[in-house]
Amino acid sequence: MAGTALDETSRLFTLLRVRKIQRTAQHTLDEIATRFPAHLIDDVNARGLPPDRTLCRNQSKATLLRY
């Protein structure tokens, strides 16, 4: 019983850590997108980033400040 609880707790913390890393990575990509010219962003997206990691050049800096 205690082993199962520890396993589930460990799995939950791992899941939360992975989600935090994913949010940080997306935030970093969004910040990069605000600093690079649109043609470079299009080039990066054309190389096939995973769907949750595509750069969006339509976001304004004000939108990013919410993070």
N, C-alpha and C positions, 0 to 999 in steps of 0.2 A: 504494500500500500504506500509506504513512504517512498519507495523507489519510483513508483508510478508518478507520484506527486512531484518528485524532483525532476523526473524526465520531462513532464509537462511544463514545469516552471522553466527549465532550461530551454525547451523548445520555444516558449513564449518570449523569453528574453532574446533569443537568437533572432526570432522573427521581427521583434521590435528594432533590434540593432540593424538588421538588413534594411528595413523600411527607412530608418533614419539615414543610412548611407545612400539609399536611392534618392531621397529628397534632397540631400546635400549635393549629390551629383547633378541632379536636374537643375537645382538652383545655380550651380557653377556654370552649367551649359547656358542657362538663360542669361547669366551675367556676361558670359563671353559673347553671346549673340548681340548684346547691346553695344559692344565695342568693335565689332568687325563689320566690314562692308558686306552688303547683301550678296554680291557675287561669290564671296568666299563662303558664306553660309550655305548658299545653293550648292556649291561644290562639295562641301562636307556632307550635306544631306544626300547628294547624289551617290556618294560612296557607300550608302546603305547602313546607316546607324539603325539600331533597334528602334521600333516605333515610339517607345517611351523616352528616347534620347534624341529625338530630332530637334534641331534648333529652329526657333520661330523668330523671324525678323520683324514681325508685326507688333511685338510687345514693346511697350514704352518703358522707360526707366521708372516712371511713377508706379506702374503695375508691379515691378519687381521689388519696390520698397516694402510692399506688404509682407514679404517673406521675412 
